[in-house]
Amino acid sequence: MAVHPTAVIHPAAIVDPTARIGAGVKIGPWTLIGPGVEIGEGTIVHSNVVIKGPAQIGRNNQIFQFSSVGEDCQDKKFAGEPTRLEIGDNNVIREGCTIHRGTIQDQSLTRIGSNNLLMAYVHIAHDCMLSDNIIMANNATLAGHVKVGDGVILGGFTTVHQFCHIGAYSMSAAQAAIFKDVPAFVMVGGNPAKPHGMNFEGMRRRGYSSELIRTLRNSYKIIYRQGLRTAEALDRLESMPGCHEVQLLIDSLKASTRGITR
């Protein structure tokens, strides 16, 4: 076992000899750290947590009690193949979260970026790919192979169907059931989820100018208010003066594999 001398491991914790524990890591009582787990500097793992590997967890994360991180997935095709989990830095994983490793049917990898907040009882299924600065409220659930962009906010009890793409800075209302891809910046709600404008308040908080917000509002109208097919809307958007945010929207439409939420 490679344990940095500044790490603090409670005597009641169980740490596998193959685990690697970084500087300043704290591991609480009755926590299990399994084989092939690497925990980066400054991460705090509270009591009664189970972390199984292969799993690489970055720096300055907090993992709260009763969470299960890096467990075998719930896919019936899974037959014990070697797969892994990667978690970045500065994430907060609250009580009772479940995060599963990938499957060989995809990239054998589940990945979570940095600076994310996963509130209590969030579920991240196999092969999901989460970017940075995401908030998933209590009991939000991702099925397998879901991709979530930067800055997304998923309301409590949101459910996302497998293989869906959730575009950057989009937002879902509580109890939304998402069966199609959600374009960047779009707000959705309901079961099945429907679009309800864009997250303009979030844009203001991020310092977007009035002109940029107006441009994105017009982009939304092109997609949803002019009776256009997605391909036709894309043509209109690509003919507009370019900016990073509109390009994010365009890219999310092009990346859609299930069709967009309408």
C-alpha positions as CSV (number, residue, x, y, z in Angstrom):
1,M,0.0,0.0,0.0
2,A,1.4,3.4,-1.0
3,V,0.1,5.8,1.7
4,H,1.6,9.3,1.9
5,P,2.9,10.0,5.4
6,T,0.5,13.0,5.8
7,A,-2.6,11.0,5.0
8,V,-4.9,10.2,8.0
9,I,-6.7,6.9,7.9
10,H,-9.0,5.9,10.7
11,P,-8.1,2.6,12.3
12,A,-11.6,1.3,11.5
13,A,-11.2,1.9,7.8
14,I,-10.2,-1.0,5.5
15,V,-7.7,0.0,2.8
16,D,-6.5,-2.6,0.2
17,P,-2.7,-3.0,0.0
18,T,-2.7,-2.0,-3.7
19,A,-4.5,1.4,-3.1
20,R,-2.5,4.6,-3.5
21,I,-3.4,7.4,-1.0
22,G,-2.1,10.9,-1.6
23,A,-0.9,13.7,0.6
24,G,-3.3,15.1,3.1
25,V,-6.0,12.5,2.3
26,K,-8.5,11.8,5.2
27,I,-10.4,8.5,5.3
28,G,-13.1,8.0,7.9
29,P,-14.2,5.0,9.9
30,W,-15.9,2.0,8.4
31,T,-14.9,3.1,4.9
32,L,-13.7,0.5,2.4
33,I,-11.0,1.4,-0.2
34,G,-10.7,-1.5,-2.6
35,P,-7.9,-2.7,-4.9
36,G,-6.7,-0.5,-7.7
37,V,-8.0,2.7,-6.1
38,E,-5.9,5.9,-6.3
39,I,-7.0,8.9,-4.2
40,G,-5.4,12.3,-4.9
41,E,-4.0,14.9,-2.5
42,G,-6.4,16.6,-0.1
43,T,-9.4,14.4,-0.8
44,I,-11.7,13.6,2.2
45,V,-13.6,10.4,2.3
46,H,-16.0,10.4,5.1
47,S,-17.3,7.4,7.1
48,N,-19.1,4.4,5.6
49,V,-18.0,4.9,2.0
50,V,-17.2,2.1,-0.4
51,I,-14.7,2.9,-3.2
52,K,-13.8,0.1,-5.6
53,G,-11.3,0.1,-8.5
54,P,-9.8,0.4,-10.8
55,A,-10.6,4.0,-9.9
56,Q,-8.6,7.2,-10.1
57,I,-9.9,10.1,-7.9
58,G,-8.2,13.5,-8.1
59,R,-7.4,16.2,-5.6
60,N,-9.5,18.0,-3.0
61,N,-12.7,16.0,-3.5
62,Q,-15.2,15.3,-0.7
63,I,-17.1,12.0,-0.7
64,F,-19.8,11.8,2.0
65,Q,-21.1,8.8,3.9
66,F,-22.9,5.9,2.4
67,S,-21.8,6.6,-1.1
68,S,-20.7,3.8,-3.4
69,V,-18.1,4.8,-5.9
70,G,-16.6,2.6,-8.6
71,E,-18.9,-0.4,-8.2
72,D,-19.7,-2.9,-10.9
73,C,-22.3,-1.6,-13.2
74,Q,-26.0,-2.7,-13.4
75,D,-25.7,-3.8,-17.1
76,K,-26.7,-7.4,-17.7
77,K,-24.0,-7.7,-20.3
78,F,-21.3,-6.9,-17.8
79,A,-19.3,-10.1,-17.1
80,G,-16.6,-8.8,-14.8
81,E,-14.3,-7.3,-17.5
82,P,-11.7,-4.8,-16.3
83,T,-13.2,-1.3,-16.5
84,R,-12.5,1.9,-14.7
85,L,-13.7,5.1,-13.2
86,E,-12.0,8.5,-13.3
87,I,-13.0,11.5,-11.2
88,G,-11.3,14.9,-11.4
89,D,-10.6,17.6,-8.8
90,N,-12.7,19.6,-6.3
91,N,-15.9,17.6,-6.6
92,V,-18.5,17.2,-3.8
93,I,-20.2,13.9,-3.7
94,R,-22.9,13.9,-1.1
95,E,-24.6,11.2,0.9
96,G,-25.7,8.0,-0.7
97,C,-24.5,8.7,-4.3
98,T,-23.8,5.7,-6.6
99,I,-21.3,5.9,-9.4
100,H,-20.5,2.8,-11.5
101,R,-17.5,2.0,-13.7
102,G,-17.8,1.6,-17.5
103,T,-18.4,-1.4,-19.8
104,I,-16.3,-2.8,-22.6
105,Q,-19.3,-2.1,-24.9
106,D,-18.3,1.6,-24.7
107,Q,-14.8,2.9,-23.7
108,S,-14.6,0.8,-20.5
109,L,-14.7,4.1,-18.6
110,T,-17.0,6.3,-16.6
111,R,-15.5,9.8,-16.2
112,I,-16.5,12.8,-14.0
113,G,-14.7,16.1,-14.5
114,S,-13.9,18.7,-11.9
115,N,-15.8,21.2,-9.7
116,N,-19.1,19.3,-9.8
117,L,-21.7,19.0,-7.0
118,L,-23.6,15.7,-6.9
119,M,-26.2,16.1,-4.2
120,A,-27.6,13.3,-2.1
121,Y,-28.6,10.0,-3.8
122,V,-27.5,11.0,-7.3
123,H,-26.9,8.0,-9.6
124,I,-24.2,8.0,-12.3
125,A,-24.5,4.8,-14.4
126,H,-21.8,3.0,-16.5
127,D,-20.0,4.8,-19.3
128,C,-21.4,8.3,-18.4
129,M,-19.1,11.2,-19.3
130,L,-19.6,14.4,-17.1
131,S,-17.7,17.6,-17.8
132,D,-17.1,20.4,-15.3
133,N,-19.1,22.7,-13.0
134,I,-22.2,20.5,-13.1
135,I,-24.9,20.5,-10.4
136,M,-27.1,17.5,-10.0
137,A,-29.7,18.0,-7.3
138,N,-31.0,15.2,-5.0
139,N,-32.0,11.9,-6.7
140,A,-31.1,13.0,-10.2
141,T,-30.3,9.9,-12.2
142,L,-28.3,9.2,-15.3
143,A,-28.7,5.9,-17.3
144,G,-25.8,4.4,-19.1
145,H,-23.7,6.2,-21.8
146,V,-25.1,9.7,-21.0
147,K,-22.9,12.7,-21.8
148,V,-23.3,15.9,-19.8
149,G,-21.7,19.2,-20.8
150,D,-20.1,22.0,-18.8
151,G,-22.2,24.0,-16.4
152,V,-25.4,21.8,-16.6
153,I,-27.9,22.0,-13.8
154,L,-30.2,19.0,-13.3
155,G,-33.1,19.5,-10.9
156,G,-34.1,17.0,-8.2
157,F,-35.4,13.6,-9.4
158,T,-34.5,14.3,-13.0
159,T,-34.1,11.1,-15.0
160,V,-32.0,10.9,-18.2
161,H,-32.4,8.1,-20.7
162,Q,-29.4,6.1,-21.8
163,F,-27.2,7.6,-24.6
164,C,-28.7,11.1,-24.2
165,H,-26.5,14.2,-24.6
166,I,-27.1,17.1,-22.3
167,G,-25.7,20.2,-23.8
168,A,-23.5,22.7,-22.0
169,Y,-25.2,25.2,-19.6
170,S,-28.6,23.6,-20.1
171,M,-31.0,23.1,-17.2
172,S,-33.8,20.7,-16.2
173,A,-36.7,21.3,-13.8
174,A,-37.4,19.0,-10.9
175,Q,-38.8,15.6,-11.9
176,A,-38.0,16.1,-15.6
177,A,-37.9,12.9,-17.6
178,I,-35.4,13.4,-20.5
179,F,-35.6,10.9,-23.4
180,K,-34.0,13.1,-26.1
181,D,-30.9,15.2,-26.4
182,V,-31.0,18.6,-24.8
183,P,-29.2,21.4,-26.8
184,A,-26.8,23.8,-25.1
185,F,-28.4,26.5,-22.9
186,V,-31.9,25.1,-23.3
187,M,-34.2,24.6,-20.2
188,V,-36.5,21.6,-20.2
189,G,-39.2,20.2,-17.9
190,G,-42.0,17.7,-17.7
191,N,-42.5,14.1,-18.5
192,P,-41.5,13.7,-21.2
193,A,-39.3,16.7,-21.1
194,K,-40.2,19.7,-23.3
195,P,-38.2,22.9,-24.0
196,H,-39.1,26.0,-22.0
197,G,-36.8,28.7,-23.3
198,M,-33.1,29.1,-22.4
199,N,-31.4,29.7,-19.1
200,F,-31.1,33.5,-19.5
201,E,-30.8,34.2,-15.8
202,G,-27.8,31.8,-15.6
203,M,-26.3,33.7,-18.6
204,R,-26.6,37.0,-16.7
205,R,-25.0,35.5,-13.7
206,R,-22.1,34.4,-15.9
207,G,-21.7,38.0,-17.2
208,Y,-23.1,37.5,-20.7
209,S,-23.8,40.8,-22.4
210,S,-27.3,41.8,-23.4
211,E,-26.3,41.5,-27.1
212,L,-25.1,37.9,-26.6
213,I,-28.3,37.0,-24.7
214,R,-30.3,38.5,-27.5
215,T,-28.3,36.4,-30.0
216,L,-29.0,33.2,-28.1
217,R,-32.6,34.1,-27.7
218,N,-32.9,34.5,-31.5
219,S,-31.0,31.1,-31.9
220,Y,-33.6,29.5,-29.7
221,K,-36.4,30.9,-31.9
222,I,-34.7,29.5,-35.0
223,I,-34.6,26.0,-33.5
224,Y,-38.1,26.0,-31.9
225,R,-40.3,28.7,-33.2
226,Q,-40.0,28.7,-36.9
227,G,-41.2,25.2,-37.8
228,L,-37.8,24.2,-39.1
229,R,-36.2,20.7,-39.1
230,T,-33.0,20.4,-37.1
231,A,-30.9,20.4,-40.3
232,E,-32.6,23.5,-41.5
233,A,-32.1,25.3,-38.2
234,L,-28.5,24.3,-38.3
235,D,-28.1,26.0,-41.7
236,R,-29.6,29.2,-40.3
237,L,-27.4,29.2,-37.2
238,E,-24.3,28.6,-39.2
239,S,-25.0,31.5,-41.4
240,M,-25.1,33.9,-38.3
241,P,-22.0,35.8,-37.2
242,G,-19.9,33.4,-35.2
243,C,-19.4,33.5,-31.5
244,H,-18.3,30.8,-29.0
245,E,-21.7,30.4,-27.4
246,V,-23.6,30.0,-30.6
247,Q,-20.9,27.5,-31.7
248,L,-21.6,25.5,-28.5
249,L,-25.3,25.4,-29.5
250,I,-24.4,24.3,-33.0
251,D,-22.0,21.7,-31.8
252,S,-24.7,20.2,-29.4
253,L,-27.1,20.0,-32.3
254,K,-24.6,18.3,-34.5
255,A,-23.6,15.8,-31.7
256,S,-27.2,14.7,-31.2
257,T,-27.7,11.0,-31.7
258,R,-31.3,10.6,-30.4
259,G,-32.9,13.7,-31.8
260,I,-33.4,16.9,-29.7
261,T,-36.0,17.5,-27.1
262,R,-39.0,19.2,-28.7
